[in-house]
Amino acid sequence: MNRFAPGTALFPLIGLLLLALAGCSAKQSESRTTTPEAAPPAAIAPSSVEENAPETDEAANRRSGCLDPAQVRRSERDRAACYRLQPATTTVVKRQVPAKSAKSAHVAKKGEKTATKAHTATETKVVRTSGRCQPQSLIYARCRTGLATCKLGDTSPVQWFACAEKNGAASSIPQAGSVLVLAANAGRGMPTGHPVYVEELTKHENGIWQLRISHTNYDRKCHLDQDATVLFDPKRMTVSFESGPWATWAKNLKALGFIQR
């Protein structure tokens, strides 16, 4: 018959408990800060949620980009649910327009006056495009985060950031599950700014953050650019796209900051 010293059976449980409590605090000591890859809530196993259990110091977790289980479930929601492309509709009408050249009604004989008749032709012309494609960039960002804050009518990205900053919900430090807002840039077709959703982040030793982001309406047609890589410089508050459709030109774009919970 096997005999154990008192309390020996508790050692494995204590070890597991200490591992669970380590959670995000262990990640804060690393130079790289990451979060789990995006996946539907059903794909998040209980063990992965336990491994990301928050430390008591919530502020430290925010600084490190670490999320508590509830935030993970929100930020890693089914991405397909937030993106269903709805193109804008174009109204096409047919109407009478002058023909390109007037044709004579008949050939005039010598001494007769020439009678002409202006002909018309039916041409198809596009009058206007009605409605906007969906989801717009801000609608997609709100859907991914679940944030419905600062709705001021038809709120623009820069207005949303200004309101969030006023309410203490904005930061210059990125966090997975936050919204990075680019400043207004009329020259690039962003007169009201542009929001992108931060899927994951990594901090390099030089202080530059590498972000994996997703955003829609980058082409004014509401198409989705998913998992693009961007570099965020917190000292200069600039963003440079390293992959995705914008990678060819989007360098050193001015960033306002990050909208967070």
C-alpha positions in Angstrom: 0.0 0.0 0.0 1.4 3.4 -1.0 1.7 6.1 1.6 2.3 9.8 1.0 3.3 12.6 3.3 0.5 15.0 4.3 -0.1 17.6 1.7 1.9 15.9 -1.1 -1.2 15.4 -3.2 -1.8 19.2 -3.3 1.5 19.9 -5.0 0.3 19.3 -8.6 -2.8 21.5 -8.0 -0.7 24.3 -6.5 1.6 24.1 -9.5 -1.3 24.4 -12.0 -2.7 27.3 -10.0 0.6 29.2 -10.1 0.8 28.7 -13.9 -2.8 30.0 -14.4 -2.0 33.1 -12.3 1.1 33.8 -14.3 -1.1 34.6 -17.4 -0.4 37.9 -19.0 2.2 39.0 -16.5 4.6 36.6 -18.0 4.1 38.2 -21.4 4.9 41.6 -20.1 8.5 40.7 -19.5 9.0 39.7 -23.1 10.0 42.1 -25.8 7.3 40.7 -28.1 3.7 41.2 -27.1 1.1 39.2 -29.0 -2.5 37.9 -28.6 -4.1 34.8 -30.1 -4.8 34.8 -33.8 -8.3 35.8 -34.7 -10.9 33.0 -34.5 -14.6 32.6 -33.9 -15.6 32.4 -30.2 -16.4 28.7 -30.6 -12.8 28.0 -31.6 -11.4 29.4 -28.4 -10.8 26.4 -26.1 -11.2 26.8 -22.4 -7.5 26.1 -21.9 -6.6 29.1 -24.1 -8.8 31.4 -22.1 -7.2 30.1 -18.9 -3.8 30.8 -20.2 -4.7 34.4 -21.0 -6.3 35.0 -17.5 -5.7 38.6 -16.5 -3.3 39.7 -13.9 -4.7 41.7 -10.9 -3.1 44.9 -12.3 -5.4 45.6 -15.2 -3.5 48.7 -16.2 -0.3 46.6 -16.7 -2.3 44.3 -19.0 -3.5 47.2 -21.1 0.0 48.5 -21.5 1.3 45.1 -22.6 -1.5 44.6 -25.0 -2.8 41.6 -23.1 -6.5 40.9 -23.0 -8.7 39.3 -20.4 -10.9 36.4 -21.5 -14.0 38.6 -22.0 -12.0 40.9 -24.2 -10.6 38.0 -26.2 -14.1 36.8 -26.9 -15.2 40.2 -28.1 -12.1 41.0 -30.2 -11.9 37.5 -31.7 -15.6 37.3 -32.6 -16.5 35.7 -36.0 -15.1 38.2 -38.4 -17.4 37.0 -41.2 -20.4 38.3 -39.2 -19.1 41.9 -39.5 -18.5 41.8 -43.2 -21.2 41.2 -45.8 -20.5 43.3 -48.8 -23.4 45.3 -50.1 -22.4 47.3 -53.2 -24.0 50.6 -53.9 -26.8 50.6 -56.5 -26.5 52.5 -59.8 -29.6 54.1 -61.3 -29.6 53.8 -65.1 -32.2 55.6 -67.3 -33.0 55.9 -71.0 -33.8 59.3 -72.4 -34.0 61.2 -75.7 -30.9 63.1 -76.6 -30.0 65.0 -79.7 -28.4 62.9 -82.4 -24.8 63.6 -83.1 -25.6 65.0 -86.6 -28.8 66.3 -88.2 -30.0 64.5 -91.3 -31.9 66.1 -94.2 -35.5 65.2 -94.6 -35.1 65.0 -98.3 -32.7 65.9 -101.1 -33.4 69.4 -102.4 -33.9 69.9 -106.1 -32.6 72.8 -108.0 -34.3 76.0 -106.9 -36.0 74.4 -103.8 -35.3 75.3 -100.3 -33.6 72.7 -98.3 -35.7 71.3 -95.5 -33.9 69.7 -92.6 -35.2 67.9 -89.6 -33.2 67.3 -86.4 -33.3 63.7 -85.5 -33.2 62.4 -81.9 -31.8 59.1 -80.6 -32.3 57.1 -77.5 -29.2 56.7 -75.5 -28.5 55.0 -72.2 -27.0 57.3 -69.6 -26.0 56.7 -66.0 -27.7 59.4 -63.9 -26.5 58.7 -60.4 -25.3 56.1 -58.0 -27.7 55.8 -55.1 -26.8 54.7 -51.6 -23.4 53.7 -50.2 -21.7 50.4 -50.2 -21.5 48.6 -46.9 -19.9 48.1 -44.5 -18.3 51.5 -44.3 -14.9 51.5 -42.5 -16.3 52.9 -39.3 -19.3 50.6 -39.2 -16.9 47.6 -39.6 -14.6 48.9 -36.8 -17.6 49.3 -34.5 -18.9 45.8 -35.3 -15.5 44.2 -34.6 -15.0 45.9 -31.3 -18.6 46.1 -30.2 -18.0 49.7 -29.3 -21.1 51.9 -29.8 -19.7 54.9 -28.0 -19.7 58.5 -29.1 -22.4 58.1 -31.8 -23.0 61.7 -32.9 -25.3 61.2 -35.8 -23.2 60.3 -38.8 -20.0 60.3 -36.8 -16.7 60.4 -38.7 -13.6 58.6 -37.5 -11.9 61.8 -36.4 -15.0 62.8 -34.4 -15.2 59.4 -32.8 -11.6 59.6 -31.7 -12.0 63.2 -30.4 -15.0 62.1 -28.3 -13.3 58.9 -27.1 -10.2 61.0 -26.1 -12.5 63.4 -24.2 -14.0 60.5 -22.3 -10.7 58.9 -21.5 -11.1 56.0 -23.9 -8.2 56.8 -26.2 -4.5 56.1 -26.0 -1.3 56.5 -27.9 -0.4 52.9 -26.9 -1.8 50.1 -29.1 -3.8 47.3 -27.7 -5.2 44.2 -29.4 -8.9 44.7 -30.0 -8.6 48.5 -30.3 -9.3 50.8 -33.2 -6.4 52.7 -34.8 -7.6 56.0 -36.2 -5.7 57.6 -39.0 -5.8 61.4 -39.3 -7.7 63.2 -42.0 -5.9 63.1 -45.4 -7.8 64.8 -48.2 -5.1 64.1 -50.7 -5.6 60.3 -50.2 -9.4 60.4 -50.1 -9.6 60.4 -46.3 -11.1 63.8 -45.5 -12.7 62.4 -42.3 -9.9 60.0 -41.3 -9.9 56.2 -41.4 -10.3 53.5 -38.7 -8.6 50.1 -38.8 -9.1 47.2 -36.3 -6.1 45.9 -34.5 -6.1 42.1 -34.6 -2.7 41.5 -33.0 0.5 43.4 -32.0 4.2 42.9 -31.4 6.6 45.4 -29.9 10.1 45.5 -31.3 13.1 46.4 -29.3 13.4 49.8 -31.1 10.0 50.8 -29.8 8.2 50.3 -33.1 5.0 48.3 -32.9 4.1 45.8 -35.6 0.3 45.5 -36.0 -1.9 43.0 -37.8 -5.0 45.0 -38.8 -8.2 44.6 -40.8 -10.2 47.3 -42.4 -12.9 47.8 -45.0 -13.7 50.5 -47.7 -10.0 51.0 -48.3 -10.9 51.3 -52.1 -14.2 53.3 -51.7 -16.0 50.1 -52.6 -16.3 48.6 -49.2 -14.0 45.6 -49.9 -12.2 44.0 -47.0 -8.4 44.1 -46.5 -7.8 41.5 -43.8 -4.6 40.8 -41.8 -2.5 43.6 -43.3 0.8 44.3 -41.6 1.5 47.9 -40.5 4.3 49.5 -38.5 3.3 52.1 -35.8 5.9 54.6 -34.6 4.7 55.9 -31.2 7.3 58.7 -31.1 6.3 60.2 -34.5 2.7 58.9 -34.3 2.9 57.6 -37.9 1.8 54.4 -39.6 3.3 52.6 -42.6 1.6 49.7 -44.4 3.9 46.8 -45.1 1.4 44.5 -46.8 -2.1 44.7 -48.3 -3.4 47.0 -51.1 -2.1 50.2 -49.4 1.5 48.9 -49.0 2.6 50.6 -52.3 1.9 54.1 -51.1 0.7 54.3 -47.4 3.9 55.3 -45.7 4.2 57.6 -42.7 0.5 58.3 -42.4 -0.4 60.5 -39.5 -2.1 58.6 -36.7 -4.4 60.1 -34.0 -4.2 57.2 -31.7 -6.2 54.2 -30.5 -9.8 54.0 -29.3 -10.0 51.5 -26.5 -12.5 50.3 -23.8 
